[in-house]
Amino acid sequence: MLAVPALAGTAALGIALANGALAASFAVSGQQFKVSADSLKGDGFAQYGSIDRNARGDLLPVAVTAIKTARMSHLCQSVVTHLPVIGDISLNLSAGTGDTPVEATNLFVDATQLAGNASFRNIEIGRDASTLNKGPSNAQGLQDLFAQQADDVTITKLRQTAWATNAGTFKLSGLSMKVSKGSKECF
């Protein structure tokens, strides 16, 4: 009898994940990564709370930021992995450092931290997450949950920690990827 509420909750989360109401479209790794950019300009912004899931089945709370079209200058992405005997290994990716910015469509970021200087046009704060309609077409959360949306967003000095990123297209101009020993993060 005690297992019935837990089973019902697990079933509800499973159904929500399968229907795309929760963020995870794949099992996330056990590592978060950092992303920074000098600027992000996006059209069609939505943000709502959700849950990611890792391969062990752990549920991880996230804030999903969804943008129809985004342009980023001086993008940096980093992840540090600790390996026995070897120590820390860093993977660093940079793009959009020249005249051509990084471009993405239907961008979804499952973040645990976001910082920067942000400005929004026609923002709606406190909207029901299931009724969002300014971001990508499938950018909606669960009914009765808090959300916000805007026609567009500009963020300068972006600093973000995330579990996952998904995009319909992701064009990385001037892509550079480096693997090195030690801990070398974007911020």
Buried (B, 14 or more C-beta within 10 A) or exposed (E): EEEEEEEEEEEEBEEBBEEEBBBBBEBBEEEBBBBBBBBBBBBBBBBBBBBBBBEEEEBBEBBBBBBBBBBBBBBBBBBBBEEEEEEEBBBBBBBBBEEBBBBBBBBBBBBBEBEBEBEBEEBBEEBBBBEBEBBBEEBBBBEEBEBBBBBBBBBBBBBBBBBBBBBEEBBBBBEEEEEEEEEBBBE
